[in-house]
Amino acid sequence: MATTTEVSVPDLGDFADVPVIEIHVAPGDVVHNEDPLVTLESDKATMDIPSPGAGTVRELRVKVGDLVSRGSPILLLDTEGAAVEPPPLTDQQEPPALDAADPVAAAREPADRSAEAAAPGTAEGGPPVTAPEPPADFDGVHASPGVRRLARELDLDLTTLSGTGPKGRITKDDVIGAVRGPSDGAAAAAPAAAAGAGIPEVPAQDFSKFGPVEVQPLTRIQRLSGPALHRSWLNVPHVTHDDEADITDLDAYRRELDTAAKAEGYRVTLLAFLMKASVSALREFPKFNSSLTPEKDALIYKGYYHLGVAVDTPEGLVVPVIRDVDRKGITELSQELGATSARAREGKLGPADLQGACFTISSLGGIGGTSFTPIVNAPEVAILGVVRSKMAPVWDGSAFVPRLMLPLSLSYDHRVIDGALAARFVRYLCGVLEDIRRLVL
């Protein structure tokens, strides 16, 4: 006998309010276990939500363009055989909250609680478990944990504020503006200040006056990554240090490994060696494997080595994360890099694939260039840029000899890292690349 089960959105990691971009089924369709039901598009990734069992679609609960979070209902399924277990939820079916600096909007309440959350003065969940005074977390207020914490520190009542963020969300700028008080022209300048941190906008111009034009919308990746890059550029005092590594011997060894790997269906590229060398340098200079605390008065040192790797895709640049690089060899890293890059270009990366990096490598070696300034992927404190290697005459003490030189560009957060430390880091990294025996240390 068939059992009707509500299929919900599973855990999306630290993502919420993810738009539905495609629906693969309709009422009456028969689906099998793991068949795709809908496709979501999160920050820099698309993902299919699979059916948790076989059955017949009875009713759709979403449409294209809807924003969903963990626990949001997708459809009703008449299952064949055993009942389908819905994905487990946290207490009060609340999706994970995001940090105030995250570009994705805060978690949306599930449909069965939206009316209650919208009612003024209605508290979320059950009765408070502490104290008779108002809850410290401002129940019912649409704000992230970081904004709530800031409001408590400033002794500000969030219930008195109107948010300027998406869906009326109260932002950090709203809290700071409330503390500073109104100023001349504040009402007119508020939207611009919220969007550009007070920086004057470039005046609009009618380009059609000068000739034919065509307007093409940015891809979703560009729309989401643009503000994040802008935020990092405004908040992080960038400095870039350039150097060169002699990779003549390393490249000869890499070519040997690559010849054998082709027969196994994968490639060995320089990137795998760069990742291993970067881990060695991060261990030697642990400040590069840290992040500033939200209060900017201390450093958080990380005991893991997850590296972000920028991948060029038809939709724009994405940065999947390769985890535990310190525990993997060149062969394993090469195979994982190939599989991850393919999934990135196909738009099949999930939220977990894009989170947790402590250091990022952006390689343009397949294209060219002599150097560039990569933007630090905050809250990381440094990023390594790599361009194409080139043959160059190098003095060996008695004559100029041809050597394969690899340009490296390290951008870093000058609040955490000074120029001397950056120079030592890159010199150490070059030394590891120039003597591959050091990669096993």
Stockholm file with secondary structure:
# STOCKHOLM 1.0

chainA/1-441         MATTTEVSVPDLGDFADVPVIEIHVAPGDVVHNEDPLVTLESDKATMDIPSPGAGTVRELRVKVGDLVSRGSPILLLDTEGAAVEPPPLTDQQEPPALDAADPVAAAREPADRSAEAAAPGTAEGGPPVTAPEPPADFDGVHASPGVRRLARELDLDLTTLSGTGPKGRITKDDVIGAVRGPSDGAAAAAPAAAAGAGIPEVPAQDFSKFGPVEVQPLTRIQRLSGPALHRSWLNVPHVTHDDEADITDLDAYRRELDTAAKAEGYRVTLLAFLMKASVSALREFPKFNSSLTPEKDALIYKGYYHLGVAVDTPEGLVVPVIRDVDRKGITELSQELGATSARAREGKLGPADLQGACFTISSLGGIGGTSFTPIVNAPEVAILGVVRSKMAPVWDGSAFVPRLMLPLSLSYDHRVIDGALAARFVRYLCGVLEDIRRLVL
#=GR chainA/1-441 SS CCEEEEEECCCCSSCCSEEEEEECCCTTCEECTTCEEEEEEETTEEEEEECSSCEEEEEECCCTTCEECTTCEEEEEEESSSCCCCCCCCGGGCCCCCCTTCSSCCCCCCHHHHHHHHSTTCCSSSSCSSCSSCCTTCTTCCBCHHHHHHHHHTTCCGGGCCCCSGGGCBCHHHHHHHHHCCCTTHHHHHHHHHHHTTCCCCCCCCGGGTSCCCCCCCCHHHHHHHHHHHHHHHHSCEEEEEEEEECHHHHHHHHHHHHHHHTTTCCCCHHHHHHHHHHHHHHHSGGGGEEECTTSSSEEECSCCCEEECEEETTEEECCEECCGGGCCHHHHHHHHHHHHHHHHTTCCCGGGGSCCSEEEEECTTTCCSCCCCCCCTTSSEEEEECCCEEEEEECSSSEEEEEEEEEEEEEETTTCCHHHHHHHHHHHHHHHHCGGGGGC
#=GC SS_cons         CCEEEEEECCCCSSCCSEEEEEECCCTTCEECTTCEEEEEEETTEEEEEECSSCEEEEEECCCTTCEECTTCEEEEEEESSSCCCCCCCCGGGCCCCCCTTCSSCCCCCCHHHHHHHHSTTCCSSSSCSSCSSCCTTCTTCCBCHHHHHHHHHTTCCGGGCCCCSGGGCBCHHHHHHHHHCCCTTHHHHHHHHHHHTTCCCCCCCCGGGTSCCCCCCCCHHHHHHHHHHHHHHHHSCEEEEEEEEECHHHHHHHHHHHHHHHTTTCCCCHHHHHHHHHHHHHHHSGGGGEEECTTSSSEEECSCCCEEECEEETTEEECCEECCGGGCCHHHHHHHHHHHHHHHHTTCCCGGGGSCCSEEEEECTTTCCSCCCCCCCTTSSEEEEECCCEEEEEECSSSEEEEEEEEEEEEEETTTCCHHHHHHHHHHHHHHHHCGGGGGC
//
